[in-house]
């Protein structure tokens, strides 16, 4: 049985958190209970988080990240294109947390037919800097803002998106847990013999003095 490490998930966006409350509800639901410890909405603005120090500080408070963009803004201008909104932010997330701990979620599309492929082709930095991108249509939202109704009423394509998100988080969580176990094992392998050597040296010194 693989032990999973729970994440503090940061949702980074220029949208108000009310726009993606459905996502927060989903991440905190039983569906993600073994993967998510907490969710931190982080507002990206040109002054508050833009650029640098403040954003980096917020990123380091998280162990997994979702970059959220809604087409309500009119365009799918995430990165690589004119007036893109998240060029530096996406780079910062990938550099600080690692590519596999960055997920890009594109929301409120009119339809998802071919959208994933188009975005990937036109904005290749997303694939380079994020481990996964998923797209949601406006019609995919639950009628009530509860994770239970969302899961019950979700279309097959939405359930597939959720499954992909869980797989991405599970794989990274398992790796993180494995890395920690490996470090502990290494410390034991190296540390125990060193401790024995130190003890032997101390005993030898004591014997010589006596």
C-alpha positions in Angstrom: 0.0 0.0 0.0 1.5 3.4 -1.1 1.3 6.1 1.6 0.3 9.5 0.2 1.4 12.8 1.5 -1.4 15.4 1.7 -1.0 18.7 -0.1 -1.7 22.3 0.7 -3.1 23.3 -2.7 -2.7 26.9 -3.8 -5.1 28.2 -6.4 -3.4 31.1 -8.1 -5.6 33.3 -10.3 -6.5 36.9 -11.3 -10.1 35.9 -10.8 -11.9 36.5 -7.5 -12.1 33.3 -5.4 -15.9 33.2 -5.8 -15.4 32.4 -9.5 -13.7 29.1 -8.6 -15.5 28.3 -5.3 -16.7 25.1 -7.0 -13.1 24.0 -7.4 -12.3 24.7 -3.7 -15.4 22.7 -2.7 -14.3 19.9 -4.9 -10.7 19.8 -3.6 -12.0 19.8 0.0 -14.6 17.1 -0.7 -14.3 13.3 0.1 -13.1 12.8 -3.5 -9.7 14.4 -2.7 -9.7 13.6 1.1 -6.5 11.5 0.9 -4.7 14.1 -1.2 -5.6 17.5 0.0 -5.0 18.9 3.5 -6.0 22.5 2.8 -6.7 25.0 -0.1 -5.2 28.5 -0.3 -6.7 30.9 -2.8 -4.0 33.4 -3.9 -5.0 36.5 -5.8 -2.6 37.5 -8.5 -2.5 41.3 -9.2 0.0 43.6 -10.8 0.8 45.1 -7.4 0.1 42.5 -4.7 1.6 39.3 -6.2 3.0 40.6 -9.4 6.6 39.9 -10.1 8.3 38.4 -7.5 9.0 38.4 -3.9 5.4 38.4 -2.6 4.3 35.7 -5.1 7.3 33.5 -4.3 6.4 33.8 -0.7 2.8 32.7 -1.3 4.0 29.8 -3.5 6.3 28.5 -0.8 3.3 28.2 1.5 1.9 25.6 -0.8 3.0 22.1 -1.8 0.9 21.8 -4.9 -0.5 24.6 -7.2 -3.4 25.1 -9.6 -3.2 28.1 -12.0 -6.8 29.0 -12.7 -7.9 31.0 -15.7 -11.5 31.7 -16.8 -12.6 32.6 -20.3 -15.0 35.1 -18.7 -12.1 37.5 -19.2 -12.7 37.1 -23.0 -9.6 35.4 -24.1 -7.5 32.3 -23.4 -4.4 34.4 -23.0 -2.5 32.4 -20.4 1.0 32.5 -21.8 3.0 32.7 -25.1 0.4 35.1 -26.7 -0.2 38.8 -26.9 -1.3 40.3 -23.6 -0.8 37.0 -21.8 -1.7 37.1 -18.1 0.5 34.4 -16.5 3.9 34.3 -18.2 6.0 35.0 -15.1 3.6 33.4 -12.6 3.7 30.1 -14.4 7.5 30.2 -14.5 7.6 31.0 -10.8 5.3 28.1 -9.9 7.2 25.6 -12.0 10.6 26.8 -10.7 9.7 26.8 -7.0 7.4 23.8 -6.7 8.5 21.7 -9.7 6.7 21.1 -13.0 4.7 18.1 -11.8 3.3 20.1 -8.9 1.7 22.7 -11.3 -1.7 22.1 -12.8 -3.3 24.6 -15.2 -7.1 24.7 -15.2 -8.9 26.6 -17.9 -12.6 27.3 -17.1 -15.8 28.6 -18.6 -15.2 27.5 -22.2 -18.2 27.5 -24.6 -17.4 23.9 -25.5 -14.4 21.7 -25.0 -14.2 20.3 -28.6 -10.6 20.5 -29.6 -9.9 23.2 -27.0 -7.2 21.3 -25.1 -5.3 20.6 -28.3 -5.6 24.2 -29.5 -4.4 25.7 -26.3 -1.5 23.3 -26.1 -0.3 24.1 -29.6 -0.7 27.9 -29.3 0.7 28.1 -25.8 3.4 25.5 -25.6 4.9 26.9 -22.4 1.9 25.4 -20.5 3.1 21.8 -21.3 6.7 22.8 -20.6 6.0 24.3 -17.2 3.0 22.4 -15.9 2.5 18.7 -15.4 -1.2 18.8 -16.5 -3.8 21.0 -18.1 -7.5 20.4 -17.9 -10.4 22.4 -19.5 -13.9 22.9 -18.1 -17.0 24.3 -19.9 -19.4 26.8 -18.3 -22.1 24.1 -18.5 -20.0 21.7 -16.4 -20.6 23.7 -13.2 -22.9 22.2 -10.5 -26.3 23.6 -10.0 -25.5 23.9 -6.3 -22.2 24.8 -4.9 -21.5 21.5 -3.2 -19.0 18.8 -4.1 -21.6 16.1 -3.7 -24.0 17.5 -6.3 -21.0 18.2 -8.6 -19.9 14.6 -8.5 -23.4 13.3 -9.0 -24.3 15.6 -11.8 -21.0 15.7 -13.6 -20.7 14.7 -17.3 -18.3 11.9 -18.2 -15.7 14.4 -19.6 -15.8 16.2 -16.2 -15.3 13.0 -14.3 -12.4 12.3 -16.6 -10.8 15.7 -15.8 -11.2 14.9 -12.1 -9.7 11.5 -12.5 -6.7 13.1 -14.3 -6.3 15.6 -11.5 -6.3 12.9 -8.9 -3.8 10.8 -10.8 -1.4 13.8 -11.2 -1.6 14.6 -7.5 -1.3 11.0 -6.4 1.8 10.3 -8.5 3.6 13.4 -7.1 2.4 12.6 -3.6 3.8 9.1 -3.8 7.1 10.3 -5.2 7.4 12.9 -2.4 6.7 10.3 0.2 9.2 7.9 -1.4 11.8 10.6 -1.4 11.4 11.2 2.3 11.6 7.5 3.0 14.7 7.3 0.9 16.4 10.1 2.8 15.5 8.5 6.1 16.9 5.2 4.9 20.1 6.9 3.8 20.5 8.6 7.1 20.1 5.3 8.9 22.6 3.5 6.6 25.2 6.2 7.1 24.4 7.4 10.5 24.2 4.1 12.4 27.8 3.0 11.4 29.1 6.5 12.2 27.5 6.4 15.6 29.0 3.0 16.3 32.5 4.2 15.2 32.1 7.2 17.6 31.1 5.0 20.5 34.0 2.6 19.8 36.5 5.5 19.7 35.1 6.9 23.0 35.4 3.4 24.6 39.0 3.0 23.4 39.9 6.4 24.8 38.4 5.5 28.1 40.3 2.3 28.2 43.6 4.0 27.4 43.1 6.5 30.1 42.4 3.8 32.6 
